[in-house]
Amino acid sequence: MVVVLLNARRHIVLLLLAAFSCFSVRLCFGEDRITFSTPIKDSDTLLSKSGIFRFGFFTPVHSTAHLRYVGIWYDKVPVQTVVWVANKDTPINNTSGVVSISEDGNLVVKDGLNRRHVWSTNVTVTVDPNATWLQLMDDGNLRLQDSRDIVWESFKHNYNTLLPRMNLMTNLKTGENLGLTSWKSYVDPSTGNYTVSLVPFPFPELLIKNNNVTKWRSGPWNGQVFIGLPDMDTLLNIDGLNLNNDNQGMVSLTYANDSFMYHITLDPNGAIYQRDWRTSMNDWRVGVRFPSTDCDSYSRCGPYGSCNPGEDPQCKCVKGFVPRNNTEWSGGNWMNGCVRRAPLRCQRLRNSGGGGKEDGFLKLEKMKVPVNVEPYLADEEACPKVCLDNCSCTAYAYDQGIGCMLWSADLVDMQSFLGSGIDLYIRLAHSELKTHSKRILMITAPVLGVVLVAAVFVLLACRKFKKRPAGPQKDRSAEILLKRMEALTSGNEPTSNQANLKELPLFEFQVLATATDNFSLENKLGQGGFGPVYKGVLSEGQEIAVKRLSRASGQGLEELLNEVVVVSKLQHRNLVKLLGCCIEGEERLLIYEYMPKKSLDAYLFDPLKQKILDWKTRFNILEGICRGLLYLHRDSRLKIIHRDLKASNILLDDNHNPKISDFGLARVFRANEDEANTRRVVGTYGYMSPEYAMEGLFSEKSDVFSLGVIFLEIISGRRNSHKEDNDLNLLAYAWKLWNDGEAASLADPIVFDECFEKEITKCVQIGLLCVQEVANDRPNVSTVIWMLTTENMNLPEPKQSAFIAKRGVSEAESSDQSHQNVSINDVSLTAMTGR
């Protein structure tokens, strides 16, 4: 009996030891979860129930650093394939790591040797941590959950891989952004340079960016596929590809697949790969890759250039366009693209008042549509007429899933597809669509002869009337204008562009005097540094704004011509349109589109009008100014530095959309030019960067400084010249608040609301990044837009701001009438010690 009892007790002990052994070494049963009391060490892992995915510590294959990361990978694949990494930027350099659920209920990764936390889920758990567990699901999702809900999951914290049932998603309302980010290299899973994101407006598109610069785009989504992909049929084979769009800022892309041995990855080289496991090959098979050819690179052939991977050279100008720079184009440098050879009918009507035959459309078959598409509610039959009736429309296309698409800016990122794509119709002058024959030449030759004879008689008549005192000054002024335009563009612009400049409308002074009621005070819109601006109405009813340059302003023919040359080439929704100019005697006038809401400063600094600009409107104004400035710096035909960006030079339309104006001081840069120097410092103190005010150096970064000042003025509703606590100007005051941790206090009380506090603080931070003392520390405008429109991201800490103080009056120039004649020798930099 005693022996039996002893044997029984021995069996019980053995069973308990075996159970304890299996509990402590989970691999014997393939456990898929951990709890508060059951952490895992470096040598342990979790395995999903289906055995597809494993979670634990790993070192990338072929890595010589021997660093340890925590992640998820395919278990039954001989090729190490990691799909998610927790501590991607904080690896552990030893094998003492532990993954556990902490006392506050979060999942944490700890370096046991150095006793530090290297990663955490960083969420708020309201239940007892003992009731919280982590589970690796069969679809590869890692879930932290409690008895009531899922409190965190890896599927909502994407890295470089999109698995079936995962989301790519952007929600502008909540700021949520689920994209992909590449590894730094194939052996280094830290944050890389490339990102993939889903952009919602106006049609959903996928973008690949390298350090926030667009490198590839998918084209718009038409309900089934992205129409800018050359392998659309291949992409349609991805099971369950689905895109949801609420048309209010939320868009998400998912796909389903019966097999989880299937994924889409953003590789360190910046390409998207779709891979599925092939047992017969014992390796991953690549199904789809984007970009797949050189032509897929964003804007490879520049504006109005089309890329065809099957041709040599790959880039060619669309019919009706010629290379902007023949030398560059012939040498294989296509980035500056092409320019229109003949002006459109709208341009001819506006410039000369003549008629001419209607423009037409050139049909390009199976194309990748350009960037910046604009939707329009019109059927397929009405779409071309809508474009033709709109003078700013440069092309249209129609897709059954999308509808009518229009373009009003330069056509960028076009590609000719061999097997897919849609038809694109580009607007051309009627003369570009005609085919000339010998018969036409025979008919036109005599006509030209008659015209020539008539021209001789007209010329003789002009000489006869030259002695009259009233008229010649106007004719001579026009002649001077055209010659100076040619001189300014000589060597920098193609002949066709000079021809376009010659067709700029020249208004008669008497017409403008009549339109403005002899420049009456009732029609005066404002007073700028270079003269007053008046509202006018032409005889046909068109409203205009007329800037009449003051003789005492210091702005003469050179600045006027500079503005004409620059603005006449620009087309962007956030830039004001120049309609023409007038030079008669001592008069210098510029004619612009009329902006009913006047300038930004008229609202921003007026106690009665401030309330009209709520926070949402101010944020939209900030974004609009940035997009207009980006066009000047990077996206227009010319690289332009404004040099006088300020609130009074930002005009507002009926919907309070901003338009940058006043380009009299702007400078055109060549493609290879990044910085210039001048002895003549012009601009407005308070907006001028220190390197420009003190050394005459100007670049994109000097405009960015001005942009930063505008940011802080829009947020606060106060001028930079306004003195705050301790006699600090706005920049110094904002810097002080930032260092005190009270950045949101800068906001105008009229617009401040706790629900906007996070966004306001971010805008203050961006503004301070823009006004950093060292130019190279400031972001470029594309980065500013990315920071402004991307939520839940960590912005860099701003460094020392530059504070410019005006101490005296001397000989340098300012475009602000109240601060004219400010010497650069009287400028000082005021530094404050940051935290």
NUGUMI-841117 format. One record per residue (C-alpha): residue in three letters; x, z, y. Coordinates in steps of 0.2 Angstrom, whole numbers, padded with zeros to 4 digits, always signed. Layout:
AlaXZY...
// end
This chain:
Met+0000+0000+0000Val+0014+0005+0012Val+0023-0012+0008Val+0008-0022+0011Leu+0005-0013+0028Leu+0024-0016+0033Asn+0022-0035+0028Ala+0006-0036+0038Arg+0015-0028+0053Arg+0030-0040+0051His+0018-0055+0051Ile+0010-0049+0067Val+0026-0047+0076Leu+0032-0064+0071Leu+0016-0072+0077Leu+0018-0062+0094Leu+0036-0068+0096Ala+0031-0086+0092Ala+0017-0085+0105Phe+0028-0078+0118Ser+0042-0091+0114Cys+0029-0105+0117Phe+0022-0097+0132Ser+0039-0096+0140Val+0045-0113+0135Arg+0030-0124+0140Leu+0037-0140+0133Cys+0032-0135+0116Phe+0014-0137+0120Gly+0016-0149+0135Glu+0007-0138+0148Asp+0000-0147+0163Arg-0002-0132+0175Ile+0006-0117+0182Thr-0001-0101+0190Phe+0004-0087+0201Ser+0012-0078+0186Thr+0020-0093+0177Pro+0032-0102+0188Ile+0044-0116+0182Lys+0062-0116+0183Asp+0074-0131+0185Ser+0074-0134+0166Asp+0055-0134+0164Thr+0042-0147+0167Leu+0024-0150+0167Leu+0016-0164+0157Ser-0001-0172+0161Lys-0013-0171+0146Ser-0012-0189+0142Gly+0007-0188+0142Ile+0009-0202+0156Phe+0016-0192+0170Arg+0029-0177+0171Phe+0032-0165+0185Gly+0048-0155+0188Phe+0066-0156+0194Phe+0076-0172+0193Thr+0091-0181+0200Pro+0090-0200+0204Val+0098-0211+0191His+0116-0217+0196Ser+0117-0204+0210Thr+0134-0196+0212Ala+0128-0182+0223His+0120-0172+0209Leu+0106-0166+0220Arg+0090-0159+0213Tyr+0073-0164+0219Val+0055-0160+0213Gly+0044-0174+0210Ile+0033-0184+0198Trp+0038-0198+0186Tyr+0033-0208+0172Asp+0036-0199+0156Lys+0037-0212+0142Val+0046-0225+0152Pro+0065-0227+0148Val+0068-0233+0166Gln+0067-0218+0178Thr+0052-0222+0189Val+0048-0208+0201Val+0032-0210+0211Trp+0032-0194+0222Val+0044-0182+0229Ala+0041-0165+0237Asn+0057-0160+0245Lys+0063-0177+0249Asp+0073-0172+0264Thr+0078-0154+0258Pro+0087-0156+0241Ile+0094-0142+0231Asn+0113-0143+0227Asn+0112-0132+0211Thr+0101-0129+0196Ser+0093-0113+0201Gly+0078-0121+0209Val+0060-0113+0205Val+0043-0120+0208Ser+0030-0107+0210Ile+0014-0101+0218Ser+0018-0089+0232Glu+0009-0074+0238Asp-0001-0084+0251Gly-0007-0096+0238Asn+0004-0111+0243Leu+0015-0121+0231Val+0033-0118+0236Val+0050-0125+0230Lys+0064-0112+0231Asp+0083-0112+0230Gly+0085-0097+0219Leu+0104-0096+0222Asn+0103-0096+0241Arg+0086-0088+0241Arg+0078-0100+0253His+0062-0110+0253Val+0065-0128+0254Trp+0047-0135+0253Ser+0029-0129+0254Thr+0012-0136+0253Asn+0009-0126+0270Val-0010-0124+0268Thr-0022-0110+0271Val-0029-0102+0255Thr-0043-0090+0257Val-0045-0084+0239Asp-0034-0072+0229Pro-0017-0081+0224Asn-0020-0075+0206Ala-0035-0087+0206Thr-0025-0102+0211Trp-0016-0114+0200Leu-0007-0131+0200Gln-0012-0145+0188Leu-0004-0162+0185Met-0018-0174+0182Asp-0018-0189+0171Asp-0019-0201+0186Gly-0003-0194+0192Asn-0011-0183+0206Leu-0004-0165+0208Arg-0018-0153+0213Leu-0017-0136+0220Gln-0034-0128+0217Asp-0044-0112+0216Ser-0061-0108+0208Arg-0070-0116+0223Asp-0061-0131+0229Ile-0045-0142+0229Val-0035-0135+0243Trp-0020-0148+0242Glu-0016-0164+0232Ser-0001-0176+0232Phe-0013-0191+0233Lys-0016-0186+0251His+0002-0185+0255Asn+0008-0202+0250Tyr+0027-0206+0249Asn+0034-0223+0243Thr+0021-0227+0229Leu+0003-0231+0228Leu-0005-0227+0211Pro-0022-0233+0205Arg-0036-0222+0214Met-0024-0217+0228Asn-0029-0222+0246Leu-0020-0231+0260Met-0030-0224+0275Thr-0030-0223+0294Asn-0043-0213+0303Leu-0041-0214+0322Lys-0055-0201+0325Thr-0046-0187+0314Gly-0028-0193+0316Glu-0026-0194+0298Asn-0014-0208+0292Leu-0010-0211+0274Gly+0004-0224+0273Leu+0019-0227+0263Thr+0037-0223+0267Ser+0052-0230+0258Trp+0067-0220+0251Lys+0083-0221+0261Ser+0091-0230+0246Tyr+0088-0232+0227Val+0098-0216+0224Asp+0093-0207+0239Pro+0074-0202+0240Ser+0075-0195+0258Thr+0065-0203+0271Gly+0069-0221+0274Asn+0068-0234+0288Tyr+0052-0243+0282Thr+0034-0239+0282Val+0018-0247+0277Ser+0002-0243+0286Leu-0016-0249+0287Val-0021-0254+0305Pro-0040-0254+0308Phe-0043-0264+0324Pro-0049-0277+0327Phe-0048-0282+0309Pro-0039-0272+0296Glu-0021-0277+0292Leu-0006-0271+0283Leu+0010-0269+0293Ile+0027-0266+0287Lys+0038-0258+0300Asn+0057-0255+0301Asn+0060-0240+0313Asn+0043-0244+0321Val+0047-0262+0324Thr+0035-0274+0315Lys+0043-0284+0301Trp+0028-0291+0291Arg+0010-0292+0293Ser-0004-0296+0280Gly-0016-0305+0291Pro-0034-0299+0293Trp-0045-0293+0279Asn-0060-0305+0276Gly-0070-0294+0264Gln-0060-0299+0248Val-0042-0301+0253Phe-0029-0302+0267Ile-0030-0320+0273Gly-0012-0320+0279Leu-0004-0319+0262Pro+0003-0334+0253Asp-0002-0327+0236Met-0020-0323+0239Asp-0025-0328+0222Thr-0012-0317+0214Leu-0017-0302+0224Leu-0035-0305+0219Asn-0030-0301+0201Ile-0027-0283+0207Asp-0042-0274+0198Gly-0054-0266+0210Leu-0045-0270+0226Asn-0057-0262+0239Leu-0057-0259+0258Asn-0069-0248+0267Asn-0071-0250+0286Asp-0083-0239+0296Asn-0079-0250+0312Gln-0076-0234+0321Gly-0058-0231+0318Met-0058-0227+0299Val-0052-0239+0287Ser-0045-0236+0269Leu-0039-0247+0255Thr-0039-0242+0236Tyr-0038-0251+0220Ala-0043-0246+0202Asn-0034-0251+0186Asp-0038-0247+0168Ser-0020-0243+0165Phe-0010-0230+0174Met+0006-0240+0170Tyr+0004-0249+0186His+0009-0246+0203Ile+0013-0253+0221Thr+0029-0247+0229Leu+0038-0249+0246Asp+0056-0251+0241Pro+0071-0246+0251Asn+0074-0264+0256Gly+0057-0265+0265Ala+0047-0275+0253Ile+0031-0271+0244Tyr+0031-0273+0225Gln+0017-0273+0213Arg+0024-0268+0196Asp+0016-0266+0178Trp+0024-0260+0162Arg+0027-0273+0149Thr+0031-0265+0132Ser+0037-0282+0125Met+0050-0282+0139Asn+0053-0264+0139Asp+0053-0265+0158Trp+0043-0266+0173Arg+0036-0283+0178Val+0035-0288+0196Gly+0018-0296+0199Val+0017-0298+0218Arg+0030-0295+0231Phe+0029-0296+0250Pro+0038-0302+0260Ser+0042-0315+0248Thr+0051-0329+0259Asp+0060-0329+0275Cys+0045-0336+0283Asp+0036-0320+0279Ser+0047-0311+0292Tyr+0036-0307+0308Ser+0037-0320+0322Arg+0052-0329+0313Cys+0049-0345+0323Gly+0043-0337+0340Pro+0028-0341+0350Tyr+0019-0358+0345Gly+0032-0361+0331Ser+0026-0363+0313Cys+0036-0358+0298Asn+0036-0368+0282Pro+0047-0361+0267Gly+0047-0378+0259Glu+0055-0387+0273Asp+0073-0388+0281Pro+0073-0382+0294Gln+0059-0370+0291Cys+0054-0369+0309Lys+0046-0382+0320Cys+0036-0382+0336Val+0017-0386+0334Lys+0012-0403+0340Gly+0010-0403+0359Phe+0024-0390+0361Val+0043-0391+0363Pro+0057-0379+0360Arg+0059-0366+0375Asn+0078-0368+0373Asn+0084-0384+0364Thr+0102-0377+0361Glu+0096-0361+0353Trp+0083-0371+0343Ser+0095-0383+0336Gly+0107-0369+0332Gly+0094-0361+0321Asn+0089-0347+0333Trp+0070-0349+0334Met+0065-0332+0341Asn+0061-0339+0359Gly+0049-0351+0351Cys+0041-0366+0360Val+0031-0370+0376Arg+0017-0381+0380Arg+0021-0399+0385Ala+0006-0403+0395Pro-0006-0391+0405Leu-0023-0388+0399Arg-0038-0394+0409Cys-0042-0377+0416Gln-0024-0376+0423Arg-0026-0393+0431Leu-0043-0389+0439Arg-0036-0372+0445Asn-0020-0380+0452Ser-0026-0396+0460Gly-0045-0396+0460Gly-0045-0412+0450Gly-0055-0416+0434Gly-0048-0424+0419Lys-0054-0426+0402Glu-0059-0411+0391Asp-0046-0402+0381Gly-0047-0404+0362Phe-0041-0395+0346Leu-0027-0399+0334Lys-0031-0394+0317Leu-0018-0385+0306Glu-0023-0384+0288Lys-0019-0369+0277Met-0011-0358+0290Lys-0007-0339+0291Val-0017-0335+0307Pro-0007-0328+0322Val-0006-0310+0327Asn-0018-0302+0340Val-0034-0310+0334Glu-0050-0307+0344Pro-0067-0307+0336Tyr-0082-0316+0343Leu-0100-0316+0337Ala-0103-0335+0335Asp-0107-0346+0320Glu-0095-0359+0314Glu-0103-0373+0324Ala-0103-0363+0340Cys-0085-0356+0338Pro-0075-0371+0345Lys-0087-0372+0361Val-0084-0353+0364Cys-0065-0356+0364Leu-0067-0372+0375Asp-0077-0363+0388Asn-0065-0349+0390Cys-0050-0355+0400Ser-0039-0341+0392Cys-0043-0346+0374Thr-0028-0354+0366Ala-0034-0356+0348Tyr-0049-0352+0336Ala-0052-0351+0317Tyr-0067-0348+0307Asp-0068-0338+0290Gln-0083-0335+0280Gly-0079-0317+0278Ile-0074-0313+0296Gly-0083-0326+0306Cys-0077-0333+0323Met-0059-0328+0328Leu-0051-0332+0345Trp-0034-0330+0352Ser-0030-0329+0371Ala-0011-0324+0371Asp+0004-0334+0364Leu+0002-0339+0346Val+0014-0329+0336Asp+0018-0327+0318Met+0011-0343+0311Gln+0016-0350+0294Ser+0011-0365+0284Phe+0005-0361+0267Leu+0005-0373+0253Gly-0009-0367+0242Ser-0019-0355+0252Gly-0023-0350+0270Ile-0036-0356+0282Asp-0038-0369+0295Leu-0032-0365+0313Tyr-0037-0375+0328Ile-0025-0375+0343Arg-0031-0380+0360Leu-0021-0395+0368Ala-0023-0406+0383His-0032-0422+0380Ser-0016-0432+0383Glu-0008-0423+0368Leu-0022-0429+0356Lys-0021-0447+0361Thr-0012-0461+0352His-0004-0474+0364Ser-0004-0492+0359Lys+0003-0507+0367Arg-0014-0512+0373Ile-0016-0496+0382Leu+0001-0499+0390Met-0004-0516+0395Ile-0019-0510+0404Thr-0011-0495+0412Ala+0005-0504+0418Pro-0005-0514+0432Val-0014-0498+0437Leu+0002-0489+0439Gly+0008-0503+0450Val-0006-0502+0461Val-0004-0483+0462Leu+0014-0485+0467Val+0010-0497+0481Ala-0003-0485+0487Ala+0009-0471+0486Val+0021-0480+0497Phe+0008-0483+0511Val+0003-0465+0510Leu+0022-0460+0512Leu+0023-0471+0527Ala+0007-0463+0534Cys+0014-0446+0532Arg+0030-0451+0541Lys+0020-0457+0556Phe+0010-0441+0557Lys+0025-0430+0555Lys+0027-0429+0574Arg+0011-0419+0576Pro+0014-0401+0579Ala-0001-0393+0569Gly+0002-0399+0551Pro+0020-0401+0546Gln+0024-0382+0544Lys+0012-0381+0530Asp+0019-0396+0521Arg+0037-0390+0524Ser+0032-0373+0517Ala+0025-0380+0501Glu+0040-0391+0499Ile+0052-0376+0502Leu+0041-0366+0489Leu+0043-0379+0476Lys+0061-0381+0478Arg+0064-0363+0478Met+0054-0361+0462Glu+0065-0375+0454Ala+0081-0365+0460Leu+0075-0349+0453Thr+0071-0356+0436Ser+0086-0368+0435Gly+0096-0366+0420Asn+0084-0353+0412Glu+0068-0362+0409Pro+0064-0379+0401Thr+0059-0394+0412Ser+0041-0392+0406Asn+0040-0374+0413Gln+0047-0380+0430Ala+0033-0394+0430Asn+0020-0380+0427Leu+0027-0370+0442Lys+0024-0385+0453Glu+0006-0385+0448Leu+0003-0367+0455Pro-0012-0367+0467Leu-0007-0367+0485Phe-0021-0360+0496Glu-0023-0364+0514Phe-0022-0349+0526Gln-0038-0354+0534Val-0047-0353+0517Leu-0041-0336+0514Ala-0045-0330+0532Thr-0063-0336+0530Ala-0064-0328+0512Thr-0058-0311+0519Asp-0068-0312+0536Asn-0052-0314+0545Phe-0044-0300+0536Ser-0057-0287+0542Leu-0055-0268+0540Glu-0071-0268+0530Asn-0063-0279+0517Lys-0046-0270+0516Leu-0044-0263+0499Gly-0028-0253+0502Gln-0010-0253+0510Gly+0005-0256+0499Gly+0023-0254+0503Phe+0024-0273+0507Gly+0008-0275+0516Pro-0011-0273+0516Val-0023-0280+0502Tyr-0040-0287+0506Lys-0055-0292+0496Gly-0060-0310+0498Val-0074-0321+0492Leu-0071-0340+0490Ser-0084-0353+0494Glu-0088-0355+0476Gly-0092-0336+0475Gln-0076-0331+0466Glu-0070-0314+0471Ile-0051-0312+0474Ala-0038-0300+0481Val-0026-0306+0494Lys-0010-0297+0497Arg-0004-0301+0515Leu+0014-0297+0516Ser+0019-0288+0532Arg+0034-0295+0542Ala+0041-0278+0543Ser+0040-0274+0525Gly+0057-0282+0520Gln+0048-0293+0507Gly+0051-0311+0511Leu+0051-0328+0503Glu+0063-0322+0489Glu+0052-0308+0483Leu+0036-0319+0485Leu+0044-0333+0475Asn+0050-0320+0462Glu+0033-0313+0460Val+0025-0331+0458Val+0038-0336+0445Val+0036-0321+0435Val+0017-0318+0435Ser+0013-0336+0433Lys+0020-0336+0416Leu+0012-0320+0410Gln-0004-0318+0400His-0009-0301+0394Arg-0025-0291+0395Asn-0015-0276+0404Leu-0007-0287+0417Val-0015-0293+0433Lys-0018-0312+0434Leu-0010-0322+0449Leu-0021-0335+0455Gly-0010-0343+0468Cys-0001-0341+0485Cys+0000-0346+0503Ile+0015-0350+0514Glu+0011-0356+0532Gly+0022-0352+0546Glu+0026-0334+0545Glu+0012-0330+0534Arg+0016-0325+0516Leu+0001-0321+0505Leu-0002-0319+0486Ile-0019-0321+0478Tyr-0024-0311+0463Glu-0039-0308+0452Tyr-0050-0295+0460Met-0050-0278+0452Pro-0066-0269+0457Lys-0060-0251+0453Lys-0044-0253+0464Ser-0028-0244+0459Leu-0026-0229+0447Asp-0019-0218+0461Ala-0036-0220+0471Tyr-0044-0211+0457Leu-0031-0200+0450Phe-0026-0191+0466Asp-0043-0191+0474Pro-0052-0174+0471Leu-0069-0182+0472Lys-0065-0197+0460Gln-0054-0187+0447Lys-0068-0182+0437Ile-0073-0200+0433Leu-0057-0201+0423Asp-0061-0190+0408Trp-0047-0187+0395Lys-0052-0201+0384Thr-0052-0213+0398Arg-0035-0207+0404Phe-0028-0208+0386Asn-0034-0226+0385Ile-0026-0230+0402Leu-0009-0223+0395Glu-0010-0234+0380Gly-0015-0249+0390Ile+0000-0247+0402Cys+0011-0245+0387Arg+0005-0261+0379Gly+0007-0271+0396Leu+0024-0264+0398Leu+0029-0269+0380Tyr+0023-0286+0383Leu+0035-0287+0398His+0049-0280+0388Arg+0047-0288+0371Asp+0032-0299+0368Ser+0031-0311+0383Arg+0041-0328+0385Leu+0052-0319+0397Lys+0061-0302+0396Ile+0055-0293+0412Ile+0060-0277+0420His+0047-0272+0432Arg+0057-0260+0443Asp+0042-0253+0453Leu+0031-0246+0440Lys+0020-0232+0448Ala+0001-0227+0449Ser-0003-0237+0464Asn+0003-0253+0455Ile-0009-0250+0441Leu-0026-0258+0444Leu-0042-0254+0435Asp-0055-0266+0430Asp-0074-0262+0428Asn-0071-0253+0411His-0056-0243+0418Asn-0044-0254+0408Pro-0027-0254+0417Lys-0018-0269+0423Ile+0000-0268+0429Ser+0003-0277+0446Asp+0015-0281+0459Phe+0030-0290+0452Gly+0039-0293+0468Leu+0054-0283+0463Ala+0053-0288+0444Arg+0069-0295+0436Val+0070-0308+0422Phe+0082-0305+0409Arg+0090-0317+0397Ala+0087-0315+0379Asn+0105-0307+0376Glu+0104-0296+0392Asp+0100-0278+0390Glu+0106-0271+0407Ala+0110-0277+0425Asn+0117-0269+0440Thr+0113-0271+0459Arg+0119-0265+0475Arg+0102-0266+0482Val+0091-0252+0475Val+0073-0255+0477Gly+0058-0246+0471Thr+0049-0230+0474Tyr+0058-0213+0474Gly+0049-0201+0462Tyr+0048-0215+0449Met+0066-0221+0449Ser+0077-0217+0435Pro+0093-0208+0440Glu+0105-0221+0434Tyr+0096-0234+0445Ala+0094-0223+0460Met+0112-0218+0460Glu+0122-0232+0452Gly+0110-0247+0453Leu+0109-0249+0434Phe+0092-0255+0428Ser+0086-0259+0411Glu+0071-0257+0399Lys+0075-0238+0400Ser+0073-0237+0419Asp+0055-0244+0417Val+0053-0231+0403Phe+0058-0217+0415Ser+0044-0223+0427Leu+0032-0224+0413Gly+0036-0205+0409Val+0032-0200+0427Ile+0015-0210+0426Phe+0012-0200+0409Leu+0014-0184+0418Glu+0004-0189+0433Ile-0011-0195+0423Ile-0011-0179+0412Ser-0010-0168+0427Gly-0019-0178+0441Arg-0005-0173+0453Arg+0009-0184+0461Asn+0027-0181+0456Ser+0030-0177+0474His+0018-0163+0474Lys+0026-0146+0474Glu+0022-0133+0461Asp+0028-0116+0457Asn+0045-0111+0465Asp+0045-0128+0475Leu+0047-0138+0459Asn+0041-0156+0458Leu+0030-0162+0444Leu+0044-0167+0432Ala+0053-0150+0435Tyr+0037-0141+0433Ala+0032-0150+0417Trp+0049-0146+0410Lys+0047-0128+0414Leu+0030-0127+0405Trp+0037-0136+0390Asn+0051-0123+0389Asp+0039-0109+0391Gly+0028-0116+0377Glu+0014-0120+0388Ala+0014-0139+0389Ala-0005-0140+0389Ser-0006-0130+0405Leu+0000-0146+0414Ala-0017-0154+0411Asp-0029-0157+0425Pro-0042-0143+0423Ile-0056-0156+0425Val-0051-0165+0409Phe-0044-0150+0399Asp-0053-0145+0383Glu-0047-0135+0368Cys-0052-0150+0357Phe-0039-0161+0366Glu-0025-0148+0368Lys-0015-0155+0353Glu-0016-0173+0360Ile-0012-0167+0378Thr+0003-0157+0372Lys+0009-0173+0363Cys+0007-0184+0378Val+0017-0171+0389Gln+0030-0172+0375Ile+0031-0191+0376Gly+0031-0190+0395Leu+0046-0179+0394Leu+0055-0189+0381Cys+0053-0204+0393Val+0061-0195+0408Gln+0076-0188+0399Glu+0092-0188+0410Val+0102-0200+0399Ala+0095-0217+0397Asn+0100-0219+0379Asp+0090-0204+0374Arg+0074-0211+0381Pro+0063-0221+0368Asn+0059-0239+0370Val+0041-0244+0374Ser+0036-0249+0356Thr+0042-0232+0350Val+0031-0224+0364Ile+0016-0233+0358Trp+0019-0228+0340Met+0021-0210+0345Leu+0005-0211+0356Thr-0006-0219+0342Thr+0001-0210+0327Glu-0006-0193+0322Asn+0002-0179+0312Met+0020-0184+0316Asn+0034-0174+0321Leu+0041-0180+0338Pro+0059-0176+0343Glu+0062-0162+0355Pro+0065-0169+0373Lys+0082-0166+0381Gln+0086-0162+0399Ser+0074-0170+0411Ala+0080-0179+0427Phe+0073-0172+0443Ile+0076-0184+0458Ala+0075-0176+0475Lys+0074-0185+0492Arg+0086-0178+0505Gly+0087-0190+0519Val+0084-0207+0526Ser+0096-0222+0527Glu+0097-0240+0522Ala+0092-0242+0504Glu+0074-0249+0501Ser+0058-0242+0494Ser+0042-0251+0490Asp+0032-0236+0495Gln+0028-0237+0513Ser+0029-0218+0515His+0046-0218+0508Gln+0055-0233+0515Asn+0073-0233+0519Val+0079-0220+0507Ser+0098-0220+0504Ile+0105-0219+0487Asn+0119-0208+0493Asp+0106-0195+0498Val+0099-0193+0480Ser+0103-0178+0470Leu+0100-0173+0452Thr+0092-0156+0449Ala+0096-0148+0432Met+0087-0134+0424Thr+0093-0125+0409Gly+0081-0127+0394Arg+0077-0115+0380
// end
